[in-house]
Amino acid sequence: MQFKLEKTCPGSSARAGKITTDHGNIQTPIFMPVGTAGAVKAVHIKELKEDVKAQIILGNTYHLYLRPGLDVIKNAGGLHKFNGWDKPLLTDSGGYQVYSLSKTRKLNENGVIFNSHIDGSKHTFTPESVIDTQRIIGADIMMAFDECTPYPCDYEYADKSLDLTHRWLERCLTHVKETEPLYGHGQSLFPIVQGSVYKDLRKKSAETIAGHNADGNAIGGLSVGEPAEMMYEMTDMVCNILPKDKARYLMGVGTPVNILESIALGVDMFDCVMPTRNARHGLLYTKNGIINIKNEKWKKDFSPLDEEGTSFVDKQYSKAYLRHLIRSQEMLGGMIGSLHNLSFYLWLVGEARKQILEGSFVEWKNKMVRQLAIRL
């Protein structure tokens, strides 16, 4: 994997770049739809390519490891062959699931022992086994195994957790060197900056991660309940330390406003379940603000979902019709809403890139963040 920085925007740290992988190029800044179990919920692969115009999607190591299991994925020839997605693919390491399963897992120096949320069976993740799993999945970009600390989190715990994450990273890097990709395409490993919301720990972690000269770097442990301003402060500080010639990935973020503000701080890559999860509950993101389609006010509104639509569904279906589908719990409602929201997210980062290249990002961003936060 290679990253080429194409342009930075005056007045901010916003940047446009290009990531090159064996499965194709990615223009940054970019949003990556989340395909937890090898599928972006309610969206066909064909729609992801042609309508959403996704350039890269995610798979989830923990979920894919449990179901369908590594034997199935390996026999299929990797996740690309299994689900039919022939563009770049990123997998997380399972570290976030370690965080979210805190009541059913035991963490030690070697790794994490946890119980499956499906059947209660016991499993172990180590830095080495997580790399092996991501080799079998076949992701173009793999994540190092880390511990994602909760918020709030006391300093002593965050400090010990960070040191453990850094020791695990060394083991991940060693195991990557000792193993080979399985399917004939390259795989890159991104280390993850941790440190909770403590400036000295974030600085220590960012400097440690920068020193490994990886193909790209991730920022984890944010968007877990801390105030947005605190997230921006940590992100800004870390981006000023991480190498400028490497891609930066802010994990699990976020709202359209979060994404634009983080682009301004120098982030290149984003992912979040929010556009699809919220769509299934009737929350739509548009250029003019946020729509709760279940509200009574849309019952007889036969105008398009978004007058300045970013997807074919925006002009094909009315607000009244989508409201009917969502309130009736018709599957089609979640499908239409997901297509709309994902298309909007990809339009947003694409427009941000255009504004960066034209040198007008700051003014455009300041205008957009005011609009995007409005409840219509």
Buried (B, 14 or more C-beta within 10 A) or exposed (E): BBBEBEBBBEEBBBBBBBBEBEBEBBBBBBBBBBBBBBBBBBBBBEBBBEBBBBBBBBBBBBBBBBEBEBEEBBEBEBBBBBBEBEBBBBBBBBBBBBBBBEEEBEBEEEBBBBBBEEEEEEBEBBBBBBBBBBBBBBBBBBBBBBBBBBBEBEEEEBBEBBBBBBEBBBBBBEBBEEEEBBBEBEBBBBBBBBBBBBEEBBBBBBEBBBEBEBBBBBBBBBBBEBEBEEBBBBBBBBBEBBBBEBBBBBBBBBBBBBBBBBBBBBBBBBBBBBBBBBBBEBBBBBBEBBBBBBBEEBEEBEEBBBEEBBBBBBBEBBBBBBBBBBEEEEEBBBBBBBBBBBBBBBBBBBBBBEBBEEEBBBEBBEEBBEEBEEEE
